[in-house]
Amino acid sequence: MEKNPKYESERKGSFFGARHVQCFMVFLGLTVAFAQRVNLSVAIVAMLDRNSTNPDFEEYNWSEKTKSYVLSGFFWGYFVTQIPGGQLAQKYGGKIMLLVSITTSSVLALLTPLSCHIGDWKLLFAVRVLQGLIQGCIFPSTHTILSKWVPPVERGSIGTFCFTGVQFGSVVMMAISGTIASSSFGWPGIFYVSGLASLLWALVWYFIGASSPSDYKWISDEEKVYIESSLVTVSKSEGEEHKPTKTPWIKIITSPPFLVILIAQSSFGWGFWTLLIQIPSYMKHILKLDIKVNALMSSLPYLVNMCLTFAFCGINDFLIKRDYINRGTSRKLFNTIGFWLPVAPLILLGYMRADQSNLAVGLLVMLIGVNSAAYLGFLTNHIDLSPNYAGVLMGVANCMANLMSVLAPLLVGFIVTNTEDVGQWRIIFYVTAGFYFVGNLLFIIFGQVKIQKWNYPKELQQQRDHIKFQPVNAEKEVY
């Protein structure tokens, strides 16, 4: 087959290098961060029913409404610091913000069992809110790092790979939680394991993490030139890498392509967190699965989700590098797979019975598995629109997405007053399907990958109005 000259320069930088090390560390960072988020989802089953695991530990008598408050506590804090987190990551760099966030959050994870013992659900709620506040900069920091490290042609592969840490952390935590809770460590061990793993990551990240190629002393000159010449960013002189620039807030919040990302990300957030938080309860009360089986079955959909992410990344690279589709089509194609294919399984879940537990788990595996395709859709679109403000865009969009994460558990607590009534769960699944359908429809109609003018300083915008600007190695822009 004849070589495509468009990608010859990208092939030269395709070796395993420093950018892959950084992306792998970001992957692990998201893994431990999400382990801290989901640990309560399984642990709370044991906390409310000591006979389901090791009976030697405390049991709490919380109502379903109180349980919903506790489960939503993390997100009350999390959505508040998304926008400030993006600004801080832009100013100080992604490395330091990830390090501070995950380290302090891990300490709180270790203190969670003590907080329950001292202050019951109220102090637990406060700790979860504080964890959310601290972790608010994680996604904006991740996008800031990726915008500096990952060339445009690799965003669909190694860029998206970083976000599989979300599923991997969920899979590992859910899979081992039941075993830990049944062991001599009891349900407190779930929080100790996630906290200690996070501290270990932070130690390694301190020594080998870097906000950009210019900050990394072990990168080769060849790879550094490859990365920096490929990225569509405003040139900065040495030592000014993290110098703050004025954020064009009005242009950002009135930009139709960005508003579509915001809606899509909010829709995804509603579905993702509704399922992640509520699956253990749904499996226990509707499918009648004990906590060990529950934990394993709850993790299975996210294991498939992670595996399919790798598959979708490979398909995406194959289609784009052979010019079968362009970048804009790719974003909309995979977003459609991730949003619309789960709609039918979601609706069917509302009609499952206890004797159909295998079918119900199969539906969960299907809908959560293909949901991963959306990571190649809206989730990398922020960097397409504005490499310079990718962290800020992620902060704003994730703020709204996690506002949904606060509202979703509360809606479940309001509607599902009887956890054994499948009809009440049916309403939750219908609402989630509706979010997925509308979110993707708007993304298909209005989504773009063209770099927006407000990505550049005013003086560069004026230059671009008079000359045709063609970035080195940049892909063809799609309107």
Backbone torsions as a table, in degrees:
resi	resn	phi	psi	omega
1	MET	NA	138.4	-179.1
2	GLU	-68.7	139.1	-178.4
3	LYS	-71.9	141.2	176.7
4	ASN	-88.3	111.5	-176.3
5	PRO	-62.6	-22.2	-179.4
6	LYS	-59.0	-28.8	-174.3
7	TYR	-114.8	10.8	-179.2
8	GLU	-63.6	-41.0	-179.6
9	SER	-67.7	-34.1	178.7
10	GLU	-67.9	-34.6	-179.8
11	ARG	-65.4	-31.9	179.8
12	LYS	-64.5	-26.9	-179.3
13	GLY	-102.1	18.6	-173.0
14	SER	-86.4	1.1	179.1
15	PHE	-69.2	165.7	176.6
16	PHE	-75.7	121.3	-175.4
17	GLY	-140.7	-160.7	-175.8
18	ALA	-63.5	-34.7	-179.0
19	ARG	-65.7	-31.7	177.9
20	HIS	-71.1	-37.0	176.9
21	VAL	-62.5	-45.8	-179.5
22	GLN	-63.7	-42.0	179.8
23	CYS	-66.2	-36.2	178.2
24	PHE	-66.8	-38.7	177.9
25	MET	-68.1	-36.7	175.7
26	VAL	-65.0	-41.1	175.2
27	PHE	-55.0	-48.6	180.0
28	LEU	-66.7	-34.4	177.7
29	GLY	-63.0	-44.2	176.6
30	LEU	-66.8	-31.8	178.0
31	THR	-61.1	-51.9	-177.6
32	VAL	-71.4	-32.6	178.7
33	ALA	-64.8	-43.1	-179.2
34	PHE	-75.0	-27.2	173.7
35	ALA	-60.8	-37.6	177.5
36	GLN	-69.2	-30.3	-178.6
37	ARG	-74.9	-42.1	-172.2
38	VAL	-92.6	-7.5	-176.0
39	ASN	-58.6	-33.4	-178.5
40	LEU	-72.0	-27.7	-177.0
41	SER	-59.8	-39.3	177.7
42	VAL	-88.9	-39.9	-177.6
43	ALA	-60.2	-34.3	-175.3
44	ILE	-66.4	-26.2	176.3
45	VAL	-63.2	-43.4	178.4
46	ALA	-73.5	-33.1	-179.3
47	MET	-66.4	-28.7	-178.8
48	LEU	-96.0	-8.0	-179.6
49	ASP	-146.8	90.2	-174.8
50	ARG	-64.4	-25.0	-178.9
51	ASN	-74.6	-13.2	-179.8
52	SER	-79.0	-17.1	179.0
53	THR	-139.6	-134.9	178.3
54	ASN	-76.2	115.8	-174.9
55	PRO	-78.2	1.3	-176.3
56	ASP	-81.8	-0.4	-177.2
57	PHE	-114.5	165.0	-173.5
58	GLU	-59.9	147.1	175.0
59	GLU	-120.2	142.2	-177.5
60	TYR	-117.4	142.2	-178.9
61	ASN	-106.0	78.1	-177.8
62	TRP	-104.3	143.6	176.0
63	SER	-74.2	167.3	178.3
64	GLU	-62.4	-35.0	179.3
65	LYS	-67.8	-42.5	177.2
66	THR	-62.7	-41.5	177.8
67	LYS	-58.8	-41.1	178.9
68	SER	-65.1	-39.2	176.8
69	TYR	-60.9	-45.7	-177.9
70	VAL	-63.6	-44.4	-178.6
71	LEU	-67.4	-28.9	-179.4
72	SER	-88.3	-9.2	-174.3
73	GLY	-55.3	-43.0	-179.4
74	PHE	-54.6	-41.0	-172.3
75	PHE	-80.7	-19.0	173.3
76	TRP	-61.4	-38.4	176.7
77	GLY	-84.6	-34.6	-171.2
78	TYR	-63.6	-42.6	-175.6
79	PHE	-75.1	-21.4	-177.7
80	VAL	-67.8	-37.9	-173.2
81	THR	-98.8	11.5	179.2
82	GLN	-63.7	-50.3	-177.4
83	ILE	-68.9	-48.9	174.0
84	PRO	-58.4	-35.5	178.4
85	GLY	-61.3	-40.0	177.4
86	GLY	-64.3	-40.6	178.6
87	GLN	-66.0	-42.3	-180.0
88	LEU	-65.8	-39.0	178.8
89	ALA	-65.6	-38.2	178.2
90	GLN	-66.4	-36.2	-175.8
91	LYS	-80.5	-45.5	-172.8
92	TYR	-105.1	-9.2	-178.6
93	GLY	96.4	151.8	-175.6
94	GLY	-69.8	-30.1	-175.1
95	LYS	-61.4	-53.7	-174.6
96	ILE	-65.3	-35.7	-178.4
97	MET	-70.7	-39.6	175.8
98	LEU	-63.7	-42.3	-177.9
99	LEU	-62.4	-49.8	-178.4
100	VAL	-64.4	-43.6	-176.7
101	SER	-62.7	-52.9	-174.9
102	ILE	-70.6	-35.6	179.9
103	THR	-64.2	-51.0	-178.3
104	THR	-67.1	-35.9	178.1
105	SER	-66.0	-34.9	179.9
106	SER	-67.5	-35.4	176.5
107	VAL	-62.9	-41.2	178.0
108	LEU	-66.0	-34.8	177.3
109	ALA	-62.5	-40.7	179.4
110	LEU	-66.6	-27.8	-178.6
111	LEU	-89.6	-3.7	-176.0
112	THR	-59.6	-49.1	179.2
113	PRO	-59.0	-38.5	178.8
114	LEU	-65.2	-39.4	179.6
115	SER	-63.7	-37.2	177.4
116	CYS	-64.9	-41.7	-178.2
117	HIS	-66.5	-39.3	-176.1
118	ILE	-80.8	-46.1	-170.5
119	GLY	-122.8	15.4	178.6
120	ASP	54.6	-150.3	-171.7
121	TRP	-68.6	-26.5	-176.8
122	LYS	-67.4	-44.9	178.3
123	LEU	-71.3	-35.0	174.9
124	LEU	-60.9	-43.8	178.1
125	PHE	-59.5	-43.5	180.0
126	ALA	-63.2	-41.6	178.9
127	VAL	-63.8	-42.0	179.4
128	ARG	-66.4	-37.9	176.3
129	VAL	-62.7	-43.3	179.8
130	LEU	-65.1	-39.2	175.1
131	GLN	-60.7	-42.0	178.4
132	GLY	-62.4	-43.2	177.8
133	LEU	-58.2	-43.0	-176.8
134	ILE	-70.2	-37.6	-177.3
135	GLN	-83.4	0.8	-176.6
136	GLY	-61.3	-22.6	-177.4
137	CYS	-93.5	1.8	-173.4
138	ILE	-65.8	-50.9	-179.3
139	PHE	-68.8	-43.8	175.0
140	PRO	-59.0	-38.7	178.8
141	SER	-66.2	-39.0	177.4
142	THR	-60.9	-45.6	179.3
143	HIS	-65.3	-36.7	178.2
144	THR	-63.6	-42.3	177.8
145	ILE	-65.1	-46.3	-179.1
146	LEU	-62.9	-36.0	-179.6
147	SER	-65.8	-21.7	179.2
148	LYS	-95.7	-24.9	-171.0
149	TRP	-106.4	-28.4	-169.8
150	VAL	-106.5	117.4	175.1
151	PRO	-60.5	150.2	-176.7
152	PRO	-51.8	-39.7	-175.9
153	VAL	-69.6	-16.5	-178.2
154	GLU	-104.3	2.3	-178.6
155	ARG	-62.8	-33.9	-178.8
156	GLY	-76.2	-11.8	-178.4
157	SER	-112.1	-82.2	-176.1
158	ILE	-71.6	-25.0	176.0
159	GLY	-67.0	-48.4	179.3
160	THR	-68.8	-30.7	178.6
161	PHE	-53.6	-38.7	-179.5
162	CYS	-54.1	-38.6	-174.5
163	PHE	-78.1	-8.0	173.4
164	THR	-69.6	-12.2	173.2
165	GLY	-60.9	-27.7	176.6
166	VAL	-60.1	-50.3	179.8
167	GLN	-71.2	-39.5	-176.9
168	PHE	-63.3	-43.0	177.5
169	GLY	-62.9	-39.4	178.5
170	SER	-66.5	-43.3	-179.7
171	VAL	-61.3	-52.1	-176.5
172	VAL	-62.4	-45.1	-176.6
173	MET	-66.0	-43.8	-179.7
174	MET	-68.6	-37.4	-176.8
175	ALA	-68.4	-37.1	-175.4
176	ILE	-96.5	-11.9	-175.0
177	SER	-62.2	-43.1	-179.3
178	GLY	-62.6	-41.8	179.4
179	THR	-66.3	-42.9	179.0
180	ILE	-63.0	-44.4	-178.3
181	ALA	-63.9	-28.9	-179.6
182	SER	-87.4	-8.7	-178.2
183	SER	-85.3	-173.8	179.5
184	SER	-68.7	-15.9	178.4
185	PHE	-79.0	-21.9	-179.3
186	GLY	64.2	-169.3	-179.0
187	TRP	-62.9	-28.2	175.9
188	PRO	-60.2	-28.6	-179.9
189	GLY	-60.4	-27.4	178.5
190	ILE	-60.4	-41.6	-179.0
191	PHE	-76.7	-34.4	179.2
192	TYR	-66.4	-42.5	-179.1
193	VAL	-63.8	-46.9	-179.0
194	SER	-66.3	-36.3	179.4
195	GLY	-68.5	-44.3	-179.8
196	LEU	-67.2	-39.3	177.7
197	ALA	-61.7	-37.5	179.6
198	SER	-67.1	-40.0	178.3
199	LEU	-65.2	-36.6	177.5
200	LEU	-64.2	-43.6	177.2
201	TRP	-60.4	-44.2	-177.9
202	ALA	-59.8	-38.3	179.5
203	LEU	-63.1	-45.3	179.6
204	VAL	-67.6	-42.0	-178.2
205	TRP	-62.7	-35.6	179.7
206	TYR	-57.9	-37.3	-175.5
207	PHE	-88.5	-33.1	-173.8
208	ILE	-118.0	-3.0	179.0
209	GLY	-77.9	153.6	178.6
210	ALA	-152.4	142.7	-179.3
211	SER	-75.2	-27.4	-178.0
212	SER	-155.9	165.1	178.7
213	PRO	-56.8	-35.4	-178.5
214	SER	-69.3	-17.6	178.6
215	ASP	-91.2	-4.1	-172.1
216	TYR	-107.4	115.6	-173.1
217	LYS	-79.2	-13.6	-176.8
218	TRP	-100.3	15.1	179.6
219	ILE	-90.2	143.3	178.5
220	SER	-77.5	154.8	178.6
221	ASP	-61.4	-38.7	-179.5
222	GLU	-61.1	-47.0	-179.1
223	GLU	-68.6	-37.2	179.6
224	LYS	-62.1	-44.5	178.2
225	VAL	-64.3	-42.0	179.4
226	TYR	-58.8	-47.3	-177.5
227	ILE	-67.4	-50.3	-173.3
228	GLU	-69.7	-30.1	178.1
229	SER	-79.0	-19.5	-179.0
230	SER	-86.6	-26.9	-174.1
231	LEU	-78.7	138.9	179.1
232	VAL	-91.7	80.8	-179.5
233	THR	-133.9	163.3	176.2
234	VAL	-75.7	130.8	-177.6
235	SER	-63.8	138.4	176.9
236	LYS	-128.7	140.3	179.5
237	SER	-75.2	163.4	-179.1
238	GLU	-58.8	134.0	179.3
239	GLY	91.1	-7.5	179.8
240	GLU	-113.5	20.3	-173.9
241	GLU	-57.6	-39.2	-175.0
242	HIS	-110.7	18.1	178.2
243	LYS	-64.0	125.8	-175.2
244	PRO	-69.6	143.5	174.0
245	THR	-120.1	157.9	-177.4
246	LYS	-70.3	124.4	-177.9
247	THR	-81.3	127.0	-179.5
248	PRO	-79.2	72.6	-171.3
249	TRP	-58.4	-45.9	-176.9
250	ILE	-61.1	-43.9	-179.4
251	LYS	-67.5	-33.7	179.5
252	ILE	-67.9	-51.5	-174.3
253	ILE	-76.3	-7.5	175.1
254	THR	-110.3	9.7	-179.6
255	SER	-84.4	114.0	-178.9
256	PRO	-55.1	-43.6	179.0
257	PRO	-60.6	-36.2	179.3
258	PHE	-74.3	-37.7	178.9
259	LEU	-61.4	-33.1	177.4
260	VAL	-67.7	-40.6	175.5
261	ILE	-60.5	-43.2	-179.1
262	LEU	-58.1	-44.4	179.6
263	ILE	-67.0	-44.4	-179.6
264	ALA	-63.2	-42.3	-179.0
265	GLN	-68.4	-34.6	176.8
266	SER	-67.0	-40.5	178.3
267	SER	-64.5	-43.3	178.2
268	PHE	-63.9	-42.6	179.8
269	GLY	-60.8	-40.6	178.4
270	TRP	-59.7	-50.0	-178.0
271	GLY	-67.6	-44.5	-176.1
272	PHE	-61.2	-49.4	-174.6
273	TRP	-78.6	-29.4	174.5
274	THR	-60.2	-46.1	-178.7
275	LEU	-71.6	-45.6	-175.6
276	LEU	-62.0	-42.0	-176.4
277	ILE	-79.1	-35.5	-170.4
278	GLN	-96.4	-14.1	-178.3
279	ILE	-56.3	-45.8	178.7
280	PRO	-57.3	-41.2	179.2
281	SER	-68.9	-40.6	178.8
282	TYR	-62.1	-42.0	-179.0
283	MET	-68.6	-35.7	-179.6
284	LYS	-72.4	-47.4	-170.7
285	HIS	-88.0	-30.2	-179.4
286	ILE	-99.2	-45.5	-177.2
287	LEU	-91.3	-8.2	174.9
288	LYS	59.6	43.9	178.3
289	LEU	-99.3	136.4	178.7
290	ASP	-72.6	169.4	-168.1
291	ILE	-63.8	-35.1	179.4
292	LYS	-66.0	-50.2	177.6
293	VAL	-65.2	-39.7	179.3
294	ASN	-56.5	-48.7	-177.6
295	ALA	-62.6	-43.5	180.0
296	LEU	-66.6	-44.6	-179.5
297	MET	-69.2	-32.8	177.5
298	SER	-66.9	-31.5	-178.3
299	SER	-83.0	-23.8	-175.9
300	LEU	-57.3	-46.3	179.3
301	PRO	-58.0	-34.8	-177.6
302	TYR	-78.7	-24.5	172.6
303	LEU	-67.8	-44.8	177.0
304	VAL	-64.4	-39.7	177.7
305	ASN	-56.9	-45.5	-179.3
306	MET	-64.9	-44.4	-179.8
307	CYS	-64.3	-41.3	179.5
308	LEU	-68.2	-28.0	175.8
309	THR	-59.6	-44.9	178.0
310	PHE	-62.2	-41.2	179.6
311	ALA	-63.7	-45.2	179.5
312	PHE	-64.1	-36.7	177.2
313	CYS	-61.7	-43.1	178.9
314	GLY	-64.3	-43.1	178.3
315	ILE	-63.3	-42.4	-179.7
316	ASN	-61.1	-47.2	178.8
317	ASP	-60.9	-41.9	-179.6
318	PHE	-61.3	-45.9	-176.5
319	LEU	-68.7	-41.2	-177.0
320	ILE	-75.0	-44.8	-175.6
321	LYS	-69.5	-16.6	175.7
322	ARG	-104.5	12.0	175.6
323	ASP	60.3	26.6	174.3
324	TYR	-73.8	-34.7	174.5
325	ILE	-138.8	158.7	175.4
326	ASN	-96.4	178.3	-173.9
327	ARG	-65.1	-38.2	179.2
328	GLY	-64.8	-43.3	177.9
329	THR	-64.1	-38.8	179.0
330	SER	-60.3	-46.3	-179.8
331	ARG	-57.4	-45.4	-175.6
332	LYS	-75.3	-35.0	179.1
333	LEU	-62.8	-51.7	-176.7
334	PHE	-72.8	-30.0	175.0
335	ASN	-64.9	-37.7	178.7
336	THR	-66.2	-42.5	176.9
337	ILE	-59.7	-44.2	-175.9
338	GLY	-73.1	-26.2	-176.8
339	PHE	-100.2	-41.7	-171.1
340	TRP	-91.1	-32.3	178.0
341	LEU	-63.4	-31.6	178.5
342	PRO	-73.1	-11.0	-173.6
343	VAL	-61.1	-48.6	-177.9
344	ALA	-63.7	-47.9	176.9
345	PRO	-59.4	-35.8	178.6
346	LEU	-61.0	-45.7	-179.4
347	ILE	-64.7	-41.5	-179.2
348	LEU	-66.0	-30.2	179.5
349	LEU	-59.2	-29.8	-179.6
350	GLY	-71.2	-2.2	-178.2
351	TYR	-120.3	12.1	-178.6
352	MET	-80.9	150.7	175.9
353	ARG	-118.8	172.3	-178.3
354	ALA	-60.8	-35.0	-179.5
355	ASP	-79.4	2.4	177.1
356	GLN	-115.4	29.7	-174.7
357	SER	-61.4	-38.0	179.4
358	ASN	-63.6	-42.1	178.1
359	LEU	-65.6	-40.4	-179.9
360	ALA	-63.6	-43.0	177.7
361	VAL	-63.9	-38.3	177.2
362	GLY	-61.6	-40.6	177.5
363	LEU	-65.4	-41.0	178.0
364	LEU	-63.0	-42.4	178.3
365	VAL	-61.4	-42.1	-178.2
366	MET	-65.1	-51.1	-172.9
367	LEU	-71.9	-39.6	-179.9
368	ILE	-76.0	-31.4	178.1
369	GLY	-63.2	-54.6	-177.8
370	VAL	-72.2	-17.3	176.9
371	ASN	-57.3	-24.9	-177.6
372	SER	-65.4	-21.1	180.0
373	ALA	-60.5	-26.9	-178.4
374	ALA	-64.8	-19.6	178.1
375	TYR	-64.2	-26.3	176.2
376	LEU	-89.2	0.9	178.5
377	GLY	-100.8	-102.5	-173.7
378	PHE	-67.4	-29.6	-167.9
379	LEU	-69.4	-27.0	176.0
380	THR	-101.7	1.1	-176.1
381	ASN	-70.6	-24.2	178.1
382	HIS	-59.4	-43.1	-178.2
383	ILE	-70.0	-32.1	176.5
384	ASP	-59.8	-45.4	-175.2
385	LEU	-73.6	-37.4	-175.9
386	SER	-157.0	92.0	177.1
387	PRO	-58.7	-34.9	-177.2
388	ASN	-71.8	-28.3	-177.8
389	TYR	-119.8	27.7	-176.9
390	ALA	-59.1	-41.8	179.5
391	GLY	-65.5	-38.0	178.8
392	VAL	-67.0	-44.3	178.6
393	LEU	-60.6	-43.9	178.1
394	MET	-62.9	-38.5	179.2
395	GLY	-61.8	-45.2	-179.8
396	VAL	-66.0	-48.5	-177.8
397	ALA	-65.6	-41.1	-179.0
398	ASN	-71.3	-26.2	174.4
399	CYS	-60.1	-48.9	179.0
400	MET	-68.1	-39.7	-179.9
401	ALA	-61.5	-37.6	-178.0
402	ASN	-87.4	-12.4	165.6
403	LEU	-64.9	-38.3	174.5
404	MET	-63.3	-34.3	179.9
405	SER	-68.1	-25.5	174.0
406	VAL	-75.3	-43.2	-174.6
407	LEU	-73.1	-33.8	-175.2
408	ALA	-60.3	-51.4	178.6
409	PRO	-62.3	-33.6	179.1
410	LEU	-67.1	-38.6	177.5
411	LEU	-65.3	-40.0	177.3
412	VAL	-61.4	-44.0	178.9
413	GLY	-64.6	-31.6	179.9
414	PHE	-76.4	-40.5	-175.8
415	ILE	-86.3	-45.5	-176.1
416	VAL	-87.2	78.1	177.9
417	THR	-81.5	-23.0	175.0
418	ASN	-122.4	104.4	-172.7
419	THR	-66.2	-11.3	179.6
420	GLU	-99.5	7.5	178.4
421	ASP	-96.8	104.5	-177.0
422	VAL	-65.1	-25.6	178.3
423	GLY	-63.6	-35.9	178.0
424	GLN	-71.5	-39.2	175.1
425	TRP	-63.8	-32.2	-179.0
426	ARG	-58.9	-39.2	179.6
427	ILE	-62.1	-42.0	179.8
428	ILE	-61.1	-43.1	-179.2
429	PHE	-68.1	-36.4	176.6
430	TYR	-63.7	-44.1	179.5
431	VAL	-61.3	-44.3	179.8
432	THR	-62.5	-42.7	177.7
433	ALA	-60.9	-38.5	178.6
434	GLY	-63.3	-42.0	177.1
435	PHE	-60.2	-46.2	-179.6
436	TYR	-60.5	-44.0	-175.8
437	PHE	-64.5	-50.2	-176.8
438	VAL	-68.0	-42.0	-178.7
439	GLY	-58.4	-43.3	-179.2
440	ASN	-75.5	-34.5	179.2
441	LEU	-58.1	-44.7	179.5
442	LEU	-68.4	-35.7	179.0
443	PHE	-65.7	-39.0	178.3
444	ILE	-63.4	-42.1	-174.5
445	ILE	-75.2	-43.3	-169.6
446	PHE	-113.8	-6.3	-176.5
447	GLY	-66.5	146.6	178.8
448	GLN	-138.9	164.6	170.7
449	VAL	-124.4	2.9	179.3
450	LYS	-67.6	134.3	175.3
451	ILE	-64.8	128.3	-176.3
452	GLN	-79.4	150.3	-177.4
453	LYS	-60.6	-33.6	-177.4
454	TRP	-71.9	-2.0	174.2
455	ASN	-67.4	-24.7	-173.6
456	TYR	-106.8	153.4	172.2
457	PRO	-60.5	160.3	-175.1
458	LYS	-57.8	-42.0	-177.4
459	GLU	-63.7	-35.4	179.4
460	LEU	-75.5	-33.4	176.0
461	GLN	-60.2	-41.5	180.0
462	GLN	-65.2	-39.4	177.0
463	GLN	-63.1	-39.9	-178.0
464	ARG	-69.6	-24.2	177.3
465	ASP	-72.9	-19.8	-177.3
466	HIS	-106.6	-21.1	178.6
467	ILE	-129.8	154.9	177.9
468	LYS	-80.7	117.6	-177.1
469	PHE	-95.1	118.9	178.7
470	GLN	-124.0	101.4	-179.6
471	PRO	-63.5	147.9	178.3
472	VAL	-64.3	128.5	176.6
473	ASN	65.4	8.6	-178.7
474	ALA	-73.1	150.2	179.4
475	GLU	-79.8	166.0	178.2
476	LYS	-64.0	127.0	-178.8
477	GLU	-74.0	144.9	-178.6
478	VAL	-121.6	130.8	-178.9
479	TYR	-99.6	NA	NA
